[in-house]
Amino acid sequence: MTDKPRGPSGELASYQRDRFSAGGIEHDIYRKGSGPAVIVLTEMPGITPRVLGFADRVAAMGCSVILPQLFGTPGREPGSLRYGLKSALSVCISREFTMFALHKTAPIIDWLRALARHEHARCGGPGVGAVGMCFTGGFALAMSTDPRILAPVLSQPSLPAALKKADRASIDCSPSDLDVVKQRCQREGLRVLGLRFERDPLSPGERFDFLRQQLGDAFIAVELDPAHRHPDGYLRNAHSVLTEDLIDSPGEPTRDALDQVLALFRSKLLAA
């Protein structure tokens, strides 16, 4: 244990639970705050207290934050390896997700786009923000085919699973969806923010190289030295930039990355 401050933990009880259905898919969602919508897509194994702590910050800055419950037990600590494997197994056998497919957008993305449209109509504002983390990191990219998504953030995107070289130099987004995002970057000035730790085997550097090739200057990459992770992080390797590996102190590289995410939301969703 160290005296370095960790990211805050949030309380699930402070969120309102609702249910959203679209295209034959239905999931619980958790809401908090008011103002333009930001959809926070949780990392594996689920909606943990520190994911809630990150979402609390988004709500505190004047946004409505929405957390879809896609896997795991909401509010539970990351805990044991067994719990993580159980969450991973649940998505492996679900037809809503694609863990290993190259150049393919997961079926859950249509549901998430519908959720973004619904929350934009409910919350108002110029558009919607979206943060994907780890397993859901690339989801924010595929969601950005919808013109309502104005502030996509890809934090340590981990799909497809980096088993082969071709897996590492790709992301879970179909070529047709990626072309739409490219066009938005060129015509509308859309910017995609990506965060990862260097030498993270779950979110390899080749993936960010691929995004640079595809999106050019529209892809803003923040790659951190793993020495700057919190020493009490959940995983053996530095991985979760905004949550478990965050050192929550001004001037720390992980805190600077967090502040860059919040600044993106502020400029795209709240500036007016």
Summary of the structure (lengths in Angstrom):
residues: 272
radius of gyration: 16.8
end to end distance: 43.2
largest distance: 48.7
contacts: 967
relative contact order: 0.15
helix: 38%
strand: 19%
